[in-house]
Amino acid sequence: MSSRLFCRVENIDRVFGSDLQPDPRSEPDSILRPSDDFTTGYQTDPINQKRYLKFFNIEERTQRIALLADRLYTAASRPETHTSELDAVFDDLYICRFWLGPDQDYRRTIVTGAFSFLERLPAHVPQLPEPLDNVSNSYFRGGCRDWNHLQAVSIAHKNLIRVALDLNNGRKVALGGEHQKVLNFVGKLLDYISSKPLTEEPTSAQAIWFIVRSYLWSFWYRARTAQIVSYIIAHSKSFSLDGWNVNFDNYCDQADFSPAPNTRLSKLSWQLSEAGMGRNVCRWAFQILRTHPMTFGMDFRLFHARYNSVLGQETTRCVKNSESACDGADPRHCLRFHGFKVKMQSAHDFLCGSIPNSETRIEWDEASYRSVAGPRAVQLDTEGIKLSYRLATAETLTISHVWLHGQGGRPETGLNQCLHTRYCRIATALGCDSYWMDAACIPSEHKLRREAITQINAVFSQSRVVLVCDKDIMKIDVTHLTVEVKESLLVAVILSDWNARAWTLLESMKGRQNIHLLCKDNKTVEFGKILMDIIDHGHFEIIVFIWHVYHMLPSNENTRSRPKALEHREKLTISTIGTLLSYRPASRKGDDFVIWSLLIDPERDPTDRSDAKAFWKSQIGRAINTGYLMSSLPRLKSKGLGWAPISPYLARKQLPSGTGLAKIKSFDRTDTALGEITAAGLWGVWRKYDIPRKGLWRRSPAESSADREFERIRSKYLRPFSFGALLRPVAYDERDVEEAPQDPGYSEEGTMFVVCESYNKTVVTHRTGDESYRWTWKGVHIWPRNVPLPKLPPSSDSGAYVDEQIFIS
């Protein structure tokens, strides 16, 4: 599971040499891109005999895929040489040209760098769900008949070596859109092979097709892992929050496919994610992780092993009087998110000898608090009988925690003496002269609370250290910080209560430069350094999950000393922050929009936008990715805002419970077209499918499943005789326009569409002169996977599709 992929340096050097171009360049460089043979080809005009470039349609591409599949089958049918022959056929997938400058020593650097990268790739690929009984012994290594000893999955394929060389040659820092085309093509190739009717073929033929799929699957898994890791490494070296999701989502959104017959990757990914999971892991917290597109198809076994090694024996807190965790279907089923009543200041320091409920509380000195002009912090005084205050500065320790763990409260009701003493000691040890904590620095009185909230961004951004206090993380012994312990800390943070709350999201994003974790025996470790050490020396199977805490990665050394210069780069989009808040609840009503505002408008007072209507009206003139709106969130019933979610948070009383709930939460979809928020409604480009009008409906015995689905939609969402339409977001880089874009989350249920209604098709004109009918948002509908998707009629003789500017109120 955690061993290294075996590959010889001489093999890597041989591949590099075979692709090395004879004409040198002044700097090392590379070209690695997918072959055009499966999408375009040169044809000859029969009339004028001139050559022209032809773009193959879907049917023609499928024919070319079928030819490639047959060649792979032939290669795999010879056990003694099948790996080299499969490599030779698969070689056509990439166009690979390397150039090397006059510095010949650089070749050694490139090859050794590629070797180090390949060694860290997973040696063990998740097994396809099929028996190995019919596979000949000749296909295994060392006489061991198990999945991990199949030669087709245990070698570093030639094209995988090329990927590693490309990442270590020249200026390449991450694998982007060109690499994604290869991954999507491999997915389509697996789809084609998995759909072949093999049941009537000899078992030997079935076994050969299994070897082909195993070969392709192992390449896809390792190449996808390399892609995610390359992005994390690139951004960790020169990092800003702005552009993180944009760059990856625009180029690397992985389509679903079938690696095995009757097994979609979405289904297999779901099964893989549960292998080795401990009984006490909160299923909703885990649901958040595994529904993220970046974990799609990844192996969770080492992830679970790391969690179990430090917290596997702890009791669960999800369900009252139960040793089992919650079911993960809805956060309302979990006491870590909803329903648990906790007494404020019920937590104590581990050194505290007091009997619970008898500890002395130290309350605020109100006069001292009011005397400070600006953000307040508590003075480091363990002898005083009241909390005294001073101005929060760059030497302040800020404490980030969740009230669920018992440290909540208000300064007027006081802090347990042992907690105050603990934070005074930790602040001193970390070189701080004061500490800030909401329980000590945000009073209940409305005016003072509002003032304190408007200062939170500044407090966390400038503080010397942000200390994360989570009761599970505080149980982890960091006396010996091995790579395994560091990886366990990362996993614990990802699944912690602290990482699943709205206020702590803001606090971690603003304080990401200097986050420390409070661990066992009040020892602290710098989280940014932990992350960098894992990136440099840890297992790729763990590094891929850093994506879940990307907002906590510190900037590199060149930007650490100038936080003000970074402020404009931390203004993330409405949809990106909305996505992060979609599973992070805030305890107080309206705080979700306050936090949303603080993160996208750090310079504006957020407290006047603490409800949905006020928030969205404040965004007039801005843009939002239309793909973000494809979720189950209820919408406002307000003029011009019928498309706008009532909250970024998924779990609301208006939502029904169900196992499919997490699959249709919000995703930012920064790869989709932008819609403009106006006072009258939302303007944006969508792909539109007209719904047949009920008055024109033609019933017949031969009615198609698509017709029946249209009728169901009309009955559920539309008034009689009104006009209806289905809308899909338009991705910037769509290739197969006849196919609906892939939904994030990879729902097994189907494809999401917006249902809109126009009763009389009133024409609305945009300021640019564009016109649209006035459409009303009616809801998001899931088109079942087993029903053929609706097709757009060609809008021109050329067969090209034109997407429409749509106005939605």
Long-range contacts (C-beta under 8 A, 24 or more apart in sequence): 1-124, 1-299, 1-301, 1-302, 1-305, 1-541, 2-302, 2-305, 2-539, 2-541, 3-123, 3-124, 4-119, 4-120, 4-121, 4-123, 5-118, 5-119, 5-120, 5-121, 5-122, 5-123, 5-156, 5-222, 6-123, 6-154, 6-155, 6-156, 7-115, 7-118, 7-119, 7-155, 7-156, 7-161, 9-111, 9-112, 9-115, 11-156, 11-161, 12-111, 12-114, 12-115, 12-118, 12-161, 12-164, 12-165, 13-107, 13-111, 15-158, 15-161, 15-162, 15-165, 16-98, 16-107, 16-110, 16-111, 16-114, 16-165, 19-96, 19-97, 19-98, 19-162, 19-165, 20-98, 20-99, 20-100, 21-97, 21-98, 21-99, 23-99, 24-99, 24-100, 24-101, 24-102, 25-99, 25-100, 25-101, 26-101, 26-102, 27-101, 27-170, 27-171, 28-99, 28-100, 28-101, 28-103, 28-106, 28-110, 28-169, 28-170, 29-98, 29-99, 29-169, 29-170, 29-171, 30-96, 30-97, 30-98, 30-99, 30-165, 30-166, 30-169, 30-170, 30-172, 31-95, 31-96, 31-97, 31-98, 32-94, 32-95, 32-96, 32-162, 32-163, 32-165, 32-166, 32-178, 32-179, 33-94, 33-95, 33-178, 33-181, 34-93, 34-94, 34-95, 34-178, 34-181, 34-182, 34-185, 35-92, 35-93, 35-94, 35-95, 36-95, 37-64, 37-92, 38-64, 38-65, 38-68, 38-185, 39-735, 58-736, 58-738, 58-739, 61-188, 62-192, 65-188, 65-189, 65-192, 66-192, 68-92, 68-189, 69-189, 69-192, 69-193, 69-212, 72-212, 72-215, 72-216, 73-208, 73-209, 73-212, 76-152, 76-208, 76-209, 76-211, 76-212, 76-215, 77-208, 79-136, 79-138, 79-139, 80-138, 82-139, 82-151, 82-152, 82-211, 83-151, 83-152, 83-155, 83-215, 86-152, 86-157, 86-212, 86-215, 87-157, 87-158, 87-159, 90-157, 90-158, 90-159, 90-215, 90-219, 91-158, 91-159, 93-159, 93-182, 93-185, 93-186, 94-159, 94-162, 94-182, 96-162, 96-166, 98-165, 98-169, 109-168, 110-165, 110-168, 110-169, 111-165, 113-164, 113-167, 113-168, 114-161, 114-164, 114-165, 114-167, 114-168, 115-164, 117-164, 117-167, 117-168, 117-226, 118-156, 118-160, 118-161, 118-164, 120-539, 120-540, 121-156, 121-160, 121-222, 121-225, 121-226, 121-540, 122-221, 122-222, 122-225, 122-299, 122-540, 122-541, 123-148, 123-154, 124-148, 124-299, 125-153, 125-217, 125-218, 125-221, 125-222, 125-299, 126-221, 126-268, 126-272, 126-299, 128-210, 128-213, 128-214, 128-217, 128-259, 128-260, 128-263, 128-268, 129-260, 129-263, 129-268, 129-271, 130-210, 130-260, 134-203, 134-204, 134-206, 134-207, 134-210, 135-207, 135-210, 135-211, 136-204, 136-207, 139-211, 150-211, 150-214, 152-211, 152-212, 152-214, 152-215, 152-218, 153-214, 153-215, 153-217, 153-218, 154-218, 157-215, 157-218, 157-219, 159-219, 159-223, 160-219, 160-222, 160-223, 160-226, 163-223, 163-226, 164-226, 167-226, 167-230, 173-230, 173-233, 173-234, 173-237, 174-227, 174-230, 174-231, 174-233, 174-234, 174-247, 175-226, 175-227, 175-230, 175-231, 175-252, 176-247, 176-251, 176-252, 177-250, 177-251, 177-252, 177-733, 179-223, 179-227, 179-252, 180-227, 180-251, 180-252, 180-253, 180-254, 182-223, 183-220, 183-223, 183-224, 183-227, 183-254, 184-254, 184-255, 186-216, 186-219, 186-220, 186-223, 187-220, 187-254, 187-255, 187-256, 187-257, 187-265, 188-257, 189-216, 190-216, 190-217, 190-220, 190-257, 190-258, 190-259, 191-257, 191-258, 194-258, 194-259, 194-260, 194-261, 194-262, 194-263, 195-258, 195-261, 198-261, 213-259, 213-260, 216-259, 217-259, 220-259, 220-297, 221-297, 221-299, 224-254, 224-297, 224-298, 225-298, 225-540, 225-541, 225-544, 226-540, 227-252, 228-252, 228-294, 228-298, 228-543, 228-544, 228-547, 229-540, 229-543, 229-544, 232-535, 232-543, 232-544, 232-546, 232-547, 232-550, 233-535, 233-543, 235-550, 235-553, 236-531, 236-532, 236-535, 236-546, 236-553, 237-556, 238-556, 238-558, 239-553, 239-554, 239-555, 239-556, 240-555, 240-559, 240-566, 240-569, 240-570, 241-509, 241-551, 241-569, 241-570, 241-572, 242-569, 242-570, 242-571, 242-572, 244-550, 245-576, 245-668, 245-670, 246-670, 248-294, 249-293, 249-668, 249-669, 249-670, 249-671, 250-670, 250-671, 250-732, 250-733, 251-671, 251-733, 253-293, 253-671, 253-731, 253-742, 253-744, 254-293, 254-296, 254-297, 254-742, 255-742, 256-742, 256-746, 264-748, 265-296, 265-297, 265-746, 266-296, 266-746, 266-747, 266-748, 267-748, 268-297, 269-295, 269-296, 269-297, 269-298, 269-746, 270-748, 272-297, 272-298, 272-299, 272-300, 273-298, 273-300, 274-300, 275-300, 275-301, 275-304, 276-300, 276-301, 276-304, 276-305, 276-308, 277-304, 278-304, 278-307, 278-308, 278-311, 278-312, 279-316, 279-323, 279-324, 279-325, 280-311, 280-312, 280-314, 280-315, 280-316, 280-323, 280-325, 281-307, 281-325, 281-495, 282-316, 282-317, 282-318, 282-325, 282-326, 282-328, 282-334, 282-336, 282-495, 283-318, 283-325, 283-326, 283-327, 283-328, 283-334, 284-318, 284-326, 284-328, 284-330, 284-331, 284-333, 284-334, 284-336, 284-337, 284-662, 285-336, 285-495, 285-496, 285-497, 285-499, 285-500, 286-328, 286-495, 287-328, 287-662, 288-500, 288-583, 288-662, 289-494, 289-495, 289-545, 289-548, 291-662, 291-663, 291-665, 291-745, 292-547, 292-548, 293-667, 293-744, 293-745, 293-746, 294-544, 294-547, 294-548, 295-544, 295-545, 295-547, 295-548, 296-746, 298-541, 298-544, 298-545, 299-541, 301-541, 302-487, 302-539, 302-541, 302-542, 303-491, 303-541, 303-542, 303-545, 306-484, 306-487, 306-488, 306-490, 306-491, 306-542, 307-488, 307-491, 307-492, 307-495, 309-484, 309-488, 310-475, 310-476, 310-477, 310-485, 310-488, 310-489, 310-492, 311-472, 311-475, 311-476, 311-492, 314-472, 314-475, 328-662, 329-657, 329-658, 329-659, 329-661, 329-662, 330-651, 330-657, 330-658, 330-661, 331-583, 331-585, 331-650, 331-651, 332-651, 332-657, 333-657, 336-404, 336-497, 336-500, 337-500, 337-585, 337-651, 338-585, 338-651, 340-404, 342-403, 342-404, 342-405, 342-406, 342-408, 343-406, 344-403, 344-406, 344-408, 344-409, 344-410, 344-413, 344-439, 345-406, 345-407, 345-408, 345-409, 345-413, 345-414, 345-415, 345-416, 345-419, 345-439, 346-406, 347-405, 347-406, 347-407, 347-416, 347-419, 347-471, 348-416, 348-418, 348-419, 349-416, 349-418, 349-419, 349-421, 349-422, 349-522, 350-521, 350-522, 351-418, 351-422, 351-522, 352-416, 352-418, 354-416, 354-418, 359-416, 359-417, 359-418, 360-416, 360-417, 361-413, 361-414, 361-415, 361-416, 361-417, 362-386, 362-387, 362-414, 362-415, 362-416, 362-417, 362-420, 363-387, 363-411, 363-412, 363-413, 363-414, 364-389, 364-411, 364-412, 364-414, 364-440, 364-443, 365-389, 366-412, 369-411, 369-443, 369-448, 374-455, 375-436, 375-441, 375-452, 375-455, 375-458, 375-459, 376-436, 376-441, 376-452, 377-434, 377-435, 377-436, 377-441, 377-459, 378-420, 378-423, 378-434, 378-435, 378-436, 378-437, 378-440, 378-441, 379-434, 380-424, 380-427, 380-428, 380-432, 380-433, 380-434, 380-435, 381-424, 382-420, 382-421, 382-424, 382-425, 387-411, 387-414, 387-415, 387-420, 387-440, 389-441, 390-433, 390-434, 392-434, 392-436, 392-441, 392-455, 392-458, 392-459, 392-462, 392-463, 393-433, 393-434, 393-462, 394-462, 394-463, 394-464, 395-431, 395-432, 395-433, 395-434, 395-464, 396-432, 396-433, 396-434, 396-435, 396-436, 396-459, 396-462, 396-463, 396-464, 397-423, 397-426, 397-427, 397-430, 397-432, 397-434, 397-435, 397-436, 397-463, 397-464, 397-465, 397-467, 398-435, 398-436, 398-437, 398-459, 398-460, 398-463, 398-465, 398-466, 398-467, 398-507, 398-511, 399-423, 399-435, 399-436, 399-437, 399-466, 399-467, 399-469, 400-460, 400-466, 400-467, 400-468, 400-469, 400-498, 400-504, 400-507, 400-508, 400-511, 401-437, 401-468, 401-469, 401-470, 401-498, 401-504, 402-470, 402-497, 402-498, 402-501, 402-504, 403-587, 404-497, 405-469, 405-470, 405-471, 405-497, 407-437, 407-439, 407-469, 408-438, 408-439, 409-439, 410-439, 410-442, 410-443, 410-444, 411-439, 411-440, 411-441, 411-442, 411-443, 412-443, 412-444, 415-439, 415-440, 422-522, 423-467, 425-522, 426-467, 426-518, 426-522, 426-524, 429-524, 430-464, 430-465, 430-516, 430-524, 431-464, 432-464, 432-465, 436-463, 438-503, 450-607, 453-594, 453-598, 453-606, 453-607, 454-605, 454-606, 454-607, 456-506, 456-507, 456-510, 456-598, 457-506, 457-510, 457-598, 457-602, 460-506, 460-507, 460-510, 460-511, 461-510, 461-511, 461-563, 461-567, 462-563, 463-511, 463-514, 464-514, 465-514, 465-515, 465-516, 466-507, 466-508, 466-511, 466-512, 466-514, 466-515, 466-516, 467-516, 467-517, 467-518, 467-524, 468-493, 468-498, 468-504, 468-508, 468-515, 468-516, 468-517, 468-518, 468-527, 469-498, 469-518, 470-496, 470-497, 470-498, 470-518, 471-497, 472-496, 472-497, 473-498, 473-517, 473-518, 473-519, 474-518, 474-519, 474-520, 475-520, 476-519, 476-520, 477-519, 477-520, 477-521, 478-519, 478-520, 478-523, 478-525, 479-523, 481-525, 481-530, 483-533, 483-534, 483-537, 483-538, 486-530, 486-533, 486-534, 486-538, 487-534, 487-538, 487-539, 487-542, 489-517, 489-519, 489-525, 489-527, 489-530, 490-530, 490-531, 490-534, 490-542, 490-545, 490-546, 490-549, 491-542, 491-545, 493-517, 493-527, 493-549, 494-545, 494-548, 494-549, 499-548, 499-549, 500-583, 500-584, 500-585, 501-584, 501-585, 501-586, 502-581, 502-584, 502-585, 502-586, 502-591, 502-592, 502-595, 502-649, 503-586, 503-591, 503-595, 504-584, 505-551, 505-580, 505-581, 505-584, 505-595, 505-599, 506-595, 506-598, 506-599, 508-551, 508-552, 509-551, 509-552, 509-570, 509-599, 512-551, 512-552, 512-553, 512-554, 512-555, 513-554, 513-555, 513-560, 513-563, 514-554, 515-552, 515-554, 527-552, 528-552, 528-553, 528-554, 551-580, 567-602, 570-602, 571-600, 571-601, 571-602, 572-599, 572-600, 573-600, 573-624, 573-625, 573-668, 573-670, 574-600, 574-619, 574-622, 574-624, 574-628, 575-624, 575-625, 575-627, 575-628, 575-666, 575-668, 575-669, 575-670, 576-668, 576-670, 577-648, 578-628, 578-645, 578-648, 578-666, 578-668, 579-628, 579-648, 579-666, 579-667, 579-668, 581-648, 581-649, 582-631, 582-633, 582-648, 582-649, 582-650, 582-665, 582-666, 583-649, 583-650, 583-662, 583-665, 584-649, 585-649, 585-651, 586-649, 592-647, 592-648, 592-649, 593-647, 593-648, 596-648, 612-636, 612-644, 612-645, 612-646, 612-647, 613-638, 613-641, 616-641, 616-644, 616-677, 617-641, 617-679, 619-677, 620-677, 620-678, 620-679, 621-676, 621-677, 621-678, 622-676, 622-677, 623-674, 623-675, 623-676, 623-677, 624-674, 624-675, 624-677, 624-682, 625-668, 625-669, 625-670, 625-671, 625-672, 625-673, 625-674, 625-675, 625-729, 626-669, 626-672, 626-673, 626-674, 626-675, 626-684, 626-685, 626-686, 626-729, 626-730, 627-667, 627-668, 627-669, 627-670, 627-671, 627-672, 627-729, 627-731, 627-741, 627-744, 628-666, 628-667, 628-668, 628-669, 628-672, 629-675, 629-729, 629-754, 629-780, 630-664, 630-666, 630-667, 630-669, 630-729, 630-743, 630-752, 630-754, 630-780, 631-664, 631-665, 631-666, 631-667, 631-780, 632-661, 632-664, 632-665, 632-780, 633-665, 633-666, 635-777, 635-779, 639-809, 640-678, 640-679, 640-680, 640-681, 640-809, 641-681, 642-681, 642-776, 642-777, 642-808, 642-809, 643-681, 643-682, 643-777, 643-808, 643-809, 660-747, 660-749, 662-745, 663-745, 663-746, 663-747, 663-748, 663-749, 664-745, 664-747, 664-752, 664-780, 664-782, 665-745, 667-744, 667-745, 669-729, 669-744, 671-731, 671-732, 671-733, 672-729, 672-730, 672-731, 672-732, 672-741, 673-729, 673-730, 673-731, 673-732, 673-803, 680-764, 680-807, 680-809, 681-764, 681-774, 681-807, 681-808, 681-809, 682-807, 682-808, 682-809, 683-766, 683-770, 683-772, 683-805, 683-806, 683-807, 684-805, 684-806, 684-808, 685-730, 685-803, 685-804, 685-805, 685-806, 686-727, 686-728, 686-729, 686-730, 686-754, 686-803, 686-804, 686-806, 687-727, 687-728, 687-729, 687-730, 687-740, 687-792, 687-801, 687-803, 687-804, 688-725, 688-726, 688-727, 688-803, 688-804, 688-806, 689-725, 689-726, 689-727, 689-728, 689-753, 689-790, 689-792, 690-723, 690-724, 690-725, 691-718, 691-723, 691-724, 691-725, 691-726, 691-755, 693-721, 693-722, 693-723, 693-724, 694-718, 694-720, 694-721, 695-720, 695-721, 704-788, 705-786, 705-787, 705-788, 706-787, 706-788, 706-789, 706-790, 709-783, 709-784, 709-787, 710-790, 713-755, 713-781, 716-779, 716-781, 717-755, 717-757, 717-778, 717-779, 717-781, 718-755, 718-757, 718-778, 719-757, 719-759, 722-757, 722-758, 722-759, 723-757, 723-758, 723-759, 723-761, 723-773, 724-755, 724-756, 724-757, 724-758, 725-755, 725-756, 725-757, 725-758, 725-775, 726-753, 726-754, 726-755, 726-756, 726-781, 726-783, 726-790, 727-753, 727-754, 727-756, 727-806, 728-753, 728-754, 730-803, 737-792, 737-800, 737-801, 738-791, 738-792, 738-801, 739-789, 740-783, 740-789, 747-782, 748-785, 749-782, 749-784, 749-785, 750-782, 750-783, 750-784, 750-785, 750-787, 751-782, 751-783, 751-785, 751-789, 752-780, 752-781, 752-782, 752-783, 753-780, 753-781, 753-782, 753-783, 754-779, 754-780, 754-781, 754-808, 755-779, 755-780, 755-781, 756-806, 756-808, 764-807, 766-805, 766-807, 770-805, 771-805, 772-804, 772-805, 772-806, 772-807, 773-807, 774-807, 774-809, 775-806, 775-807, 775-808, 775-809, 776-808, 776-809, 777-808, 777-809
